[in-house]
Amino acid sequence: EMKRIVERCHRNHAQFGYVIAPTLGFEYGSDEDYKILLRKLRPIQALGAKTFVIAFDDTLGMLFSPNDREKYTSLADAESSITNRLYEDLHKFDSDVVVVIVPEIYAGVHPMEYTETLVKKLLPEIYIGWTGPQIGAPSFTAADIEGFTKFYGRAPSFGDNWGSLFPILGRDSDTYKHMTQFALNP
């Protein structure tokens, strides 16, 4: 069934994106936990999926493992490290892979240690998920997107939390020109 979905997306010029949330109970510095994560993604990638979203949102903003607290300077350091590693391994299998991170802070643009660490440590080939100026943004403009792009040094992968609840209104007609992807949260 998953293969049919991936193939149908390809035929209809849509990206199939597989989302996984390795958060609570996941030890970022554990090779075993990492291997389990990669084993979950490999079969989906083998079916032809090219877009993978690593969702770290809603993780309570902390490192739970004492080992991770010793190894990483911050949550953003750990998230960047595991996402970079995952991108590199998925890219070896398929050079057309697209990896998107949905960070703990995924709305607005908030210069702070967490977001600045992402900017510094995340590989430039990795896209960053963003929901607009708010978690469920009833409206946004190209200028909002340009603010994100200027801060993060890359265009956002837009995930529309508002559009899954209400009709998609309040978006400038040219916003698609400023994004890498547009995902509707079903």
Backbone as a chain_set.jsonl record, in Angstrom:
{"seq": "EMKRIVERCHRNHAQFGYVIAPTLGFEYGSDEDYKILLRKLRPIQALGAKTFVIAFDDTLGMLFSPNDREKYTSLADAESSITNRLYEDLHKFDSDVVVVIVPEIYAGVHPMEYTETLVKKLLPEIYIGWTGPQIGAPSFTAADIEGFTKFYGRAPSFGDNWGSLFPILGRDSDTYKHMTQFALNP", "coords": {"N": [[0.833, -1.2, 0.0], [1.928, 1.24, 0.798], [3.868, 1.57, -1.174], [2.236, 1.942, -3.419], [1.095, 4.403, -2.783], [3.376, 6.104, -2.774], [4.165, 5.836, -5.48], [1.87, 6.861, -6.755], [1.945, 9.504, -5.909], [4.328, 10.339, -7.204], [3.52, 10.049, -9.907], [1.629, 12.065, -10.027], [3.054, 14.359, -9.704], [3.703, 15.168, -7.1], [5.374, 15.491, -3.998], [6.057, 12.789, -1.962], [6.104, 12.729, 1.429], [7.643, 11.427, 4.234], [7.124, 11.325, 7.631], [8.796, 11.261, 10.701], [9.131, 11.017, 14.219], [11.548, 11.074, 16.292], [11.747, 11.272, 19.367], [10.863, 11.502, 22.506], [12.356, 9.327, 24.723], [14.282, 8.666, 22.895], [17.707, 8.421, 22.44], [20.001, 10.676, 21.527], [22.785, 10.441, 21.172], [23.206, 7.746, 21.015], [24.378, 5.023, 19.264], [22.957, 2.691, 18.766], [20.22, 3.498, 19.002], [20.21, 5.278, 16.873], [20.669, 3.531, 14.697], [18.306, 2.057, 14.755], [16.462, 4.069, 14.097], [17.334, 4.687, 11.458], [16.88, 2.189, 10.274], [14.117, 2.163, 10.26], [13.543, 4.038, 8.34], [14.811, 3.247, 5.959], [13.331, 1.141, 4.478], [11.162, 2.635, 3.536], [12.448, 4.534, 1.996], [13.505, 2.803, 0.085], [11.242, 2.199, -1.327], [10.97, 4.328, -2.948], [10.486, 6.793, -1.857], [11.457, 10.13, -1.36], [11.5, 12.309, 0.28], [11.971, 13.183, 3.585], [10.861, 13.906, 6.776], [12.022, 14.985, 9.765], [10.797, 15.162, 12.806], [11.082, 17.167, 15.486], [9.526, 18.72, 16.992], [7.514, 19.818, 19.745], [8.791, 18.503, 21.926], [9.226, 19.111, 24.512], [11.453, 20.59, 24.868], [14.004, 19.703, 25.849], [16.914, 17.726, 26.712], [16.621, 14.411, 27.481], [18.177, 12.213, 28.219], [20.848, 11.445, 30.398], [23.343, 10.827, 29.274], [23.216, 12.163, 26.816], [23.106, 14.792, 27.733], [25.674, 15.075, 28.638], [27.157, 14.742, 26.298], [26.251, 16.607, 24.347], [25.982, 20.152, 23.787], [23.558, 21.403, 23.828], [19.99, 21.108, 23.188], [19.473, 21.827, 20.528], [21.986, 21.388, 19.415], [22.142, 18.579, 19.622], [19.915, 17.814, 18.039], [20.656, 18.897, 15.549], [22.985, 17.431, 15.06], [22.075, 14.714, 14.851], [20.285, 14.949, 12.729], [21.934, 15.862, 10.656], [23.6, 13.617, 10.404], [21.725, 11.692, 9.65], [20.811, 12.78, 7.225], [23.189, 12.53, 5.695], [23.508, 9.709, 5.581], [21.079, 8.897, 4.339], [21.359, 10.262, 1.963], [23.537, 8.961, 0.772], [22.316, 6.655, -0.113], [20.401, 7.621, -1.892], [20.876, 10.223, -3.937], [19.085, 12.239, -4.446], [17.626, 12.765, -2.221], [15.55, 14.505, 0.117], [15.704, 16.205, 3.079], [13.994, 17.339, 5.862], [13.96, 19.198, 8.777], [11.896, 19.54, 11.545], [12.074, 21.749, 13.88], [12.179, 22.187, 17.496], [11.278, 24.79, 17.957], [9.236, 26.14, 15.736], [7.786, 28.143, 14.576], [7.366, 31.574, 13.606], [10.212, 33.806, 13.847], [12.756, 33.56, 15.925], [15.434, 34.823, 17.228], [17.654, 33.236, 19.193], [19.571, 31.225, 21.502], [18.95, 28.516, 20.845], [17.84, 28.587, 18.144], [19.906, 29.935, 16.833], [21.97, 28.093, 17.096], [21.018, 26.028, 15.461], [21.208, 27.343, 12.97], [23.997, 27.58, 12.759], [24.976, 24.903, 12.93], [23.486, 23.059, 11.423], [23.483, 21.227, 8.413], [23.659, 22.907, 5.255], [22.116, 21.807, 3.235], [19.872, 20.761, 4.353], [16.487, 21.257, 4.921], [14.38, 23.509, 6.782], [11.571, 23.122, 8.73], [8.647, 25.134, 8.987], [5.95, 27.045, 10.275], [4.979, 29.515, 9.716], [4.366, 32.905, 10.897], [3.096, 32.235, 13.23], [2.09, 29.318, 15.148], [-0.264, 28.244, 14.1], [-0.908, 29.944, 11.58], [-3.094, 32.381, 10.599], [-2.698, 34.128, 8.55], [-0.08, 35.177, 6.332], [2.766, 36.717, 4.787], [4.847, 37.277, 1.875], [6.948, 38.765, 2.826], [7.155, 37.884, 5.479], [8.157, 35.323, 5.043], [10.555, 35.946, 3.812], [11.885, 37.074, 5.99], [12.318, 34.809, 7.573], [13.999, 33.361, 5.808], [16.198, 35.054, 5.609], [17.192, 34.986, 8.255], [17.661, 32.184, 8.752], [19.151, 31.429, 6.573], [18.259, 29.943, 4.446], [15.473, 28.937, 2.466], [12.16, 28.316, 3.784], [10.632, 25.121, 4.545], [7.445, 24.881, 4.264], [4.921, 24.17, 6.541], [1.581, 23.931, 6.766], [-0.334, 24.512, 9.337], [-2.659, 25.906, 9.804], [-4.204, 25.722, 7.482], [-5.158, 23.114, 7.563], [-7.195, 23.207, 9.299], [-8.928, 25.252, 8.64], [-10.303, 27.035, 5.781], [-7.859, 27.715, 3.243], [-6.781, 30.74, 3.377], [-5.705, 34.184, 3.347], [-3.079, 34.16, 2.416], [-0.441, 35.419, 0.572], [-0.485, 35.426, -2.969], [1.921, 34.846, -4.178], [3.553, 33.473, -2.426], [4.509, 30.882, -2.678], [6.761, 31.086, -4.246], [8.801, 31.627, -2.553], [9.351, 29.49, -0.933], [10.503, 26.135, -0.182], [9.063, 23.753, -0.024], [5.563, 22.987, 0.271], [3.567, 21.905, 2.698], [0.65, 20.314, 3.751], [-0.794, 19.859, 6.81], [-2.417, 17.059, 7.551]], "CA": [[0.0, 0.0, 0.0], [2.817, 2.4, 0.86], [4.486, 1.695, -2.493], [1.233, 2.546, -4.318], [0.972, 5.823, -2.429], [4.581, 6.781, -3.266], [4.085, 5.866, -6.943], [0.787, 7.783, -7.148], [2.473, 10.862, -5.713], [5.276, 10.604, -8.294], [2.748, 10.232, -11.149], [0.866, 13.311, -9.947], [4.006, 15.457, -9.482], [3.681, 15.576, -5.692], [6.393, 14.833, -3.188], [5.595, 12.01, -0.822], [6.974, 12.991, 2.559], [7.465, 10.534, 5.372], [7.464, 12.045, 8.858], [9.1, 10.431, 11.869], [9.428, 11.853, 15.379], [12.392, 10.325, 17.237], [11.956, 12.215, 20.466], [10.836, 10.994, 23.871], [12.966, 8.011, 24.834], [15.353, 8.542, 21.912], [18.989, 8.958, 22.904], [20.648, 11.241, 20.345], [24.159, 9.982, 21.046], [23.257, 6.292, 21.002], [24.475, 4.401, 17.94], [21.865, 1.714, 18.634], [18.989, 4.244, 18.704], [20.345, 5.809, 15.519], [20.491, 2.421, 13.754], [16.867, 1.748, 14.739], [15.844, 5.145, 13.318], [17.675, 4.493, 10.05], [16.176, 0.976, 9.813], [12.709, 2.511, 10.034], [13.434, 4.876, 7.144], [15.346, 2.577, 4.764], [12.312, 0.504, 3.628], [10.359, 3.688, 2.896], [13.323, 5.084, 0.963], [13.627, 1.787, -0.96], [10.011, 2.255, -2.123], [11.039, 5.481, -3.837], [10.265, 8.053, -1.148], [12.64, 10.982, -1.418], [11.384, 13.389, 1.247], [11.85, 12.701, 4.954], [10.72, 14.978, 7.751], [12.419, 14.568, 11.102], [10.004, 16.089, 13.62], [11.516, 17.335, 16.866], [8.635, 19.666, 17.637], [6.738, 19.372, 20.907], [9.598, 17.567, 22.715], [9.407, 19.727, 25.83], [12.642, 21.43, 24.824], [15.109, 19.293, 26.716], [17.556, 16.429, 26.515], [16.181, 13.56, 28.579], [19.208, 11.26, 28.6], [22.062, 11.999, 31.017], [24.444, 10.692, 28.309], [23.094, 13.259, 25.848], [23.451, 16.054, 28.402], [27.136, 15.129, 28.698], [27.737, 14.765, 24.956], [25.821, 17.767, 23.552], [25.903, 21.409, 24.516], [22.168, 21.859, 23.885], [19.033, 20.337, 22.394], [19.702, 22.145, 19.105], [23.219, 20.699, 19.043], [21.794, 17.17, 19.438], [19.018, 17.701, 16.882], [21.461, 19.152, 14.349], [23.905, 16.317, 14.877], [21.381, 13.515, 14.374], [19.696, 15.246, 11.423], [23.047, 15.866, 9.705], [24.013, 12.219, 10.208], [20.657, 11.027, 8.905], [20.885, 13.286, 5.851], [24.34, 11.942, 5.012], [23.239, 8.295, 5.305], [20.006, 8.799, 3.346], [21.911, 10.799, 0.714], [24.372, 7.911, 0.172], [21.396, 5.704, -0.745], [19.722, 8.324, -2.984], [21.395, 11.599, -3.929], [17.971, 13.184, -4.587], [16.866, 12.811, -0.978], [15.253, 15.795, 0.733], [15.495, 16.044, 4.514], [13.45, 18.521, 6.524], [13.869, 19.122, 10.235], [10.931, 20.409, 12.219], [12.722, 21.955, 15.175], [11.318, 22.465, 18.653], [10.675, 26.101, 17.698], [8.946, 26.038, 14.305], [6.941, 29.257, 14.145], [8.021, 32.859, 13.783], [11.676, 33.821, 13.782], [13.143, 33.956, 17.27], [16.878, 34.697, 17.461], [18.003, 32.802, 20.55], [20.619, 30.208, 21.441], [18.453, 27.326, 20.142], [17.745, 28.805, 16.699], [21.229, 30.294, 16.326], [22.727, 26.84, 16.991], [20.559, 25.378, 14.233], [21.788, 28.063, 11.836], [25.433, 27.288, 12.687], [25.373, 23.493, 12.89], [22.717, 22.252, 10.482], [23.983, 21.256, 7.036], [22.834, 23.818, 4.446], [21.227, 21.038, 2.357], [18.698, 20.351, 5.127], [15.456, 22.288, 5.02], [13.823, 23.704, 8.118], [10.126, 23.262, 8.741], [8.184, 26.406, 9.548], [4.499, 27.176, 10.138], [4.62, 30.918, 9.542], [4.631, 33.745, 12.059], [2.477, 31.595, 14.393], [1.951, 27.87, 14.97], [-1.363, 28.156, 13.141], [-0.928, 31.328, 11.108], [-4.233, 32.659, 9.727], [-2.214, 34.836, 7.367], [1.336, 35.523, 6.282], [3.128, 37.364, 3.531], [6.183, 36.978, 1.359], [7.914, 39.425, 3.721], [7.358, 36.977, 6.613], [9.022, 34.241, 4.57], [11.879, 36.532, 3.594], [12.501, 37.214, 7.311], [12.8, 33.473, 7.918], [15.109, 33.027, 4.918], [17.349, 35.881, 5.99], [17.739, 34.51, 9.526], [18.132, 30.793, 8.687], [20.049, 31.228, 5.438], [17.614, 28.994, 3.521], [14.019, 29.1, 2.398], [11.507, 27.336, 4.642], [9.698, 24.083, 4.122], [6.272, 25.397, 4.973], [3.884, 23.238, 6.983], [0.428, 24.779, 7.066], [-1.24, 24.024, 10.38], [-3.929, 26.622, 9.713], [-4.967, 25.217, 6.34], [-5.802, 21.839, 7.854], [-8.349, 23.478, 10.151], [-9.789, 26.249, 8.034], [-9.944, 27.263, 4.376], [-6.568, 28.384, 3.067], [-6.954, 32.146, 3.049], [-4.709, 35.019, 4.004], [-1.729, 33.899, 1.93], [-0.139, 36.114, -0.678], [-0.497, 34.471, -4.077], [3.28, 34.532, -4.631], [4.363, 32.912, -1.343], [5.158, 29.644, -3.127], [8.053, 31.421, -4.85], [9.771, 31.857, -1.485], [9.415, 28.283, -0.107], [11.015, 24.937, -0.834], [7.932, 22.847, -0.1], [4.356, 23.377, 0.972], [2.954, 20.689, 3.228], [-0.576, 20.51, 4.49], [-0.861, 18.931, 7.926], [-3.781, 16.508, 7.506]], "C": [[0.876, 1.262, 0.0], [3.473, 2.634, -0.503], [3.51, 2.338, -3.475], [1.067, 4.034, -4.043], [2.158, 6.615, -2.977], [4.52, 6.911, -4.783], [3.001, 6.83, -7.427], [1.246, 9.234, -6.984], [3.415, 11.234, -6.857], [4.527, 10.865, -9.607], [2.035, 11.576, -11.186], [1.734, 14.511, -9.571], [3.908, 16.053, -8.074], [4.799, 14.837, -4.97], [5.692, 14.033, -2.098], [6.577, 12.272, 0.3], [6.636, 12.074, 3.718], [7.966, 11.256, 6.616], [7.717, 11.043, 9.97], [9.537, 11.362, 13.002], [10.229, 11.053, 16.408], [12.692, 11.151, 18.481], [11.969, 11.536, 21.819], [11.369, 9.562, 23.9], [14.099, 7.775, 23.853], [16.618, 9.161, 22.487], [19.785, 9.382, 21.675], [22.043, 10.683, 20.115], [24.312, 8.468, 20.98], [23.328, 5.76, 19.575], [23.339, 3.409, 17.719], [20.544, 2.419, 18.302], [19.033, 4.804, 17.282], [20.107, 4.711, 14.477], [19.021, 2.03, 13.65], [16.135, 2.8, 13.903], [16.103, 4.951, 11.827], [16.976, 3.259, 9.481], [14.699, 1.233, 9.561], [12.535, 3.288, 8.731], [13.872, 4.165, 5.866], [14.27, 1.9, 3.903], [11.437, 1.519, 2.892], [11.165, 4.313, 1.763], [13.441, 4.093, -0.202], [12.377, 1.734, -1.846], [9.992, 3.454, -3.078], [10.747, 6.808, -3.163], [11.563, 8.847, -1.129], [12.629, 12.079, -0.359], [11.122, 12.805, 2.633], [11.84, 13.89, 5.896], [11.037, 14.397, 9.12], [11.816, 15.584, 12.068], [10.47, 16.075, 15.073], [10.623, 18.318, 17.612], [7.901, 19.004, 18.808], [7.478, 18.33, 21.762], [9.886, 18.091, 24.12], [10.745, 20.445, 25.963], [13.798, 21.013, 25.707], [15.699, 17.96, 26.27], [17.217, 15.563, 27.723], [17.283, 12.648, 29.093], [20.392, 11.955, 29.262], [23.274, 11.898, 30.076], [24.418, 11.819, 27.287], [23.461, 14.596, 26.472], [24.956, 16.205, 28.555], [27.75, 15.347, 27.317], [27.443, 16.054, 24.184], [25.718, 19.012, 24.412], [24.468, 21.893, 24.688], [21.29, 20.912, 23.076], [19.252, 20.59, 20.906], [20.974, 21.489, 18.589], [22.917, 19.224, 18.756], [20.916, 16.98, 18.203], [19.775, 17.917, 15.572], [22.356, 17.96, 14.041], [23.2, 15.098, 14.285], [20.773, 13.753, 12.991], [20.777, 15.282, 10.35], [23.477, 14.438, 9.378], [22.988, 11.465, 9.355], [20.653, 11.478, 7.443], [22.014, 12.597, 5.09], [24.088, 10.472, 4.667], [22.134, 8.109, 4.267], [20.503, 9.264, 1.974], [22.812, 9.783, 0.014], [23.517, 6.911, -0.599], [20.726, 6.315, -1.973], [20.143, 9.787, -2.937], [20.299, 12.653, -4.107], [17.152, 13.33, -3.308], [16.694, 14.253, -0.493], [14.983, 15.514, 2.206], [15.067, 17.392, 5.083], [13.464, 18.256, 8.02], [12.742, 20.051, 10.68], [11.488, 20.59, 13.627], [11.697, 22.19, 16.29], [10.593, 23.797, 18.474], [10.483, 26.204, 16.188], [7.991, 27.111, 13.801], [7.691, 30.558, 14.401], [9.508, 32.763, 13.507], [12.131, 34.402, 15.117], [14.646, 33.762, 17.45], [17.153, 34.408, 18.94], [19.023, 31.685, 20.412], [20.171, 28.988, 20.625], [18.47, 27.53, 18.624], [19.095, 29.185, 16.099], [22.125, 29.064, 16.2], [22.303, 26.079, 15.743], [21.194, 26.023, 13.005], [23.253, 27.677, 11.66], [25.731, 25.827, 12.376], [24.652, 22.649, 11.853], [23.303, 22.364, 9.076], [23.082, 22.133, 6.174], [21.87, 23.087, 3.507], [19.935, 20.617, 3.052], [17.742, 21.53, 5.239], [14.913, 22.353, 6.442], [12.327, 23.925, 7.988], [9.704, 24.511, 9.49], [6.692, 26.516, 9.31], [4.049, 28.621, 9.941], [4.903, 31.694, 10.812], [4.047, 33.18, 13.362], [2.374, 30.093, 14.122], [0.819, 27.553, 14.0], [-1.605, 29.554, 12.626], [-2.124, 31.564, 10.186], [-3.838, 33.444, 8.473], [-0.708, 35.023, 7.485], [1.629, 36.06, 4.893], [4.5, 36.886, 3.072], [7.245, 37.62, 2.249], [8.179, 38.578, 4.962], [8.332, 35.872, 6.232], [10.44, 34.761, 4.356], [12.613, 36.741, 4.918], [13.064, 35.885, 7.796], [14.057, 33.154, 7.118], [16.365, 33.806, 5.282], [17.997, 35.343, 7.268], [18.379, 33.123, 9.381], [19.061, 30.511, 7.509], [19.533, 30.204, 4.438], [16.111, 29.261, 3.551], [13.337, 28.025, 3.243], [10.798, 26.23, 3.867], [8.441, 24.375, 4.926], [5.274, 24.293, 5.283], [2.698, 24.039, 7.464], [-0.507, 24.136, 8.082], [-2.601, 24.691, 10.309], [-4.814, 26.02, 8.628], [-5.629, 23.88, 6.586], [-7.051, 22.03, 8.706], [-9.385, 24.37, 9.48], [-9.448, 26.377, 6.554], [-8.632, 28.035, 4.276], [-6.826, 29.778, 2.503], [-5.806, 32.915, 3.669], [-3.278, 34.702, 3.627], [-1.526, 34.705, 0.653], [-0.03, 35.075, -1.791], [0.908, 34.083, -4.539], [4.144, 33.888, -3.548], [5.098, 31.644, -1.764], [6.543, 29.907, -3.733], [9.172, 31.522, -3.807], [9.962, 30.635, -0.583], [10.03, 27.137, -0.892], [9.91, 23.909, -1.025], [6.751, 23.507, 0.586], [3.681, 22.096, 1.418], [1.708, 21.052, 4.01], [-0.635, 19.443, 5.573], [-2.266, 18.341, 7.959], [-4.277, 16.219, 8.892]], "O": [[0.593, 2.225, -0.712], [3.615, 3.778, -0.934], [3.906, 3.184, -4.277], [0.915, 4.83, -4.97], [1.974, 7.674, -3.577], [4.793, 7.984, -5.32], [3.204, 7.54, -8.411], [0.962, 10.082, -7.83], [3.308, 12.325, -7.417], [4.864, 11.797, -10.337], [1.857, 12.159, -12.256], [1.22, 15.555, -9.169], [4.015, 17.264, -7.882], [5.12, 13.695, -5.3], [4.828, 14.557, -1.395], [7.777, 12.053, 0.13], [5.48, 11.966, 4.127], [9.097, 11.74, 6.648], [6.953, 10.096, 10.158], [10.221, 12.359, 12.775], [9.649, 10.427, 17.296], [13.797, 11.676, 18.62], [13.013, 11.035, 22.237], [10.878, 8.695, 23.178], [14.812, 6.778, 23.967], [16.599, 10.295, 22.966], [20.195, 8.54, 20.875], [22.44, 10.475, 18.969], [25.432, 7.963, 20.898], [22.435, 6.02, 18.768], [22.816, 3.299, 16.61], [19.823, 1.977, 17.408], [18.026, 4.806, 16.574], [19.418, 4.941, 13.483], [18.544, 1.704, 12.562], [15.278, 2.455, 13.089], [15.176, 5.044, 11.021], [16.528, 3.276, 8.335], [14.096, 0.569, 8.717], [11.487, 3.2, 8.092], [13.347, 4.459, 4.792], [14.294, 2.071, 2.684], [11.023, 1.283, 1.757], [10.624, 4.59, 0.692], [13.474, 4.511, -1.359], [12.445, 1.277, -2.987], [9.097, 3.572, -3.916], [10.756, 7.848, -3.821], [12.639, 8.29, -0.908], [13.656, 12.716, -0.127], [10.18, 12.037, 2.832], [12.699, 14.768, 5.822], [10.402, 13.444, 9.572], [12.268, 16.726, 12.139], [10.276, 15.095, 15.792], [10.929, 18.704, 18.74], [7.704, 17.789, 18.835], [6.864, 17.388, 22.262], [10.726, 17.534, 24.827], [11.122, 20.86, 27.059], [14.499, 21.862, 26.258], [15.067, 17.182, 25.555], [17.496, 15.942, 28.86], [17.32, 12.339, 30.284], [20.89, 12.953, 28.74], [24.133, 12.78, 30.078], [25.46, 12.367, 26.93], [24.064, 15.443, 25.813], [25.467, 17.323, 28.599], [28.749, 16.054, 27.183], [28.3, 16.539, 23.446], [25.411, 18.943, 25.602], [24.181, 22.693, 25.579], [21.785, 20.03, 22.374], [19.217, 19.652, 20.109], [21.027, 21.077, 17.431], [23.386, 18.68, 17.756], [21.158, 16.073, 17.407], [19.554, 17.196, 14.599], [22.465, 17.535, 12.89], [23.685, 14.514, 13.316], [20.752, 12.839, 12.166], [20.563, 14.783, 9.245], [23.69, 14.096, 8.214], [23.346, 10.703, 8.457], [20.508, 10.659, 6.534], [21.816, 12.134, 3.967], [24.423, 10.036, 3.565], [22.249, 7.243, 3.4], [20.106, 8.713, 0.947], [22.85, 9.745, -1.216], [23.948, 6.381, -1.624], [20.505, 5.631, -2.972], [19.8, 10.505, -1.998], [20.562, 13.843, -3.935], [16.092, 13.956, -3.32], [17.573, 15.097, -0.671], [14.135, 14.687, 2.541], [15.681, 18.427, 4.828], [13.024, 17.199, 8.472], [12.653, 21.199, 10.243], [11.386, 19.693, 14.464], [10.505, 22.365, 16.035], [9.414, 23.909, 18.809], [11.455, 26.338, 15.444], [7.446, 26.989, 12.705], [8.537, 30.638, 15.292], [9.996, 31.755, 12.995], [11.918, 35.58, 15.401], [15.093, 32.665, 17.787], [16.908, 35.245, 19.809], [19.306, 31.247, 19.297], [20.935, 28.484, 19.802], [19.055, 26.724, 17.901], [19.398, 28.796, 14.971], [22.954, 28.997, 15.292], [23.153, 25.536, 15.037], [21.663, 25.327, 12.105], [23.706, 27.468, 10.534], [26.661, 25.544, 11.622], [25.171, 21.611, 11.444], [23.587, 23.464, 8.604], [21.863, 22.108, 6.34], [20.905, 23.686, 3.032], [19.001, 20.163, 2.392], [18.13, 22.642, 5.599], [14.979, 21.384, 7.198], [11.87, 24.791, 7.243], [10.312, 24.897, 10.488], [6.208, 26.12, 8.249], [2.853, 28.908, 9.995], [5.597, 31.206, 11.704], [4.444, 33.584, 14.455], [2.553, 29.653, 12.987], [0.959, 26.664, 13.16], [-2.428, 30.282, 13.18], [-2.167, 31.002, 9.092], [-4.549, 33.427, 7.467], [-0.144, 35.028, 8.579], [0.85, 35.882, 3.956], [5.209, 36.185, 3.793], [8.334, 37.066, 2.405], [9.307, 38.549, 5.455], [9.224, 35.527, 7.006], [11.411, 34.082, 4.688], [13.835, 36.6, 4.97], [14.156, 35.836, 8.363], [15.064, 32.726, 7.682], [17.469, 33.262, 5.26], [19.222, 35.255, 7.349], [19.505, 32.909, 9.831], [19.691, 29.455, 7.46], [20.314, 29.655, 3.66], [15.566, 29.749, 4.542], [13.882, 26.932, 3.401], [10.424, 26.39, 2.705], [8.395, 24.138, 6.133], [4.837, 23.569, 4.388], [2.792, 24.751, 8.464], [-1.36, 23.32, 7.732], [-3.599, 24.096, 10.715], [-6.014, 25.83, 8.823], [-6.58, 23.534, 5.885], [-7.872, 21.12, 8.823], [-10.583, 24.244, 9.735], [-8.41, 25.881, 6.117], [-8.333, 28.892, 5.108], [-7.058, 29.954, 1.307], [-5.019, 32.355, 4.433], [-2.359, 34.939, 4.411], [-2.364, 34.665, -0.247], [0.464, 33.97, -1.568], [1.064, 33.077, -5.231], [5.355, 33.765, -3.731], [6.188, 31.362, -1.264], [7.399, 29.022, -3.722], [10.352, 31.503, -4.155], [10.66, 30.725, 0.427], [10.073, 27.168, -2.122], [9.83, 23.267, -2.072], [6.902, 24.446, 1.368], [3.266, 21.29, 0.586], [1.71, 21.976, 4.823], [-0.535, 18.252, 5.279], [-3.212, 19.026, 8.347], [-5.404, 15.751, 9.059]]}, "num_chains": 1, "name": "protein.A"}
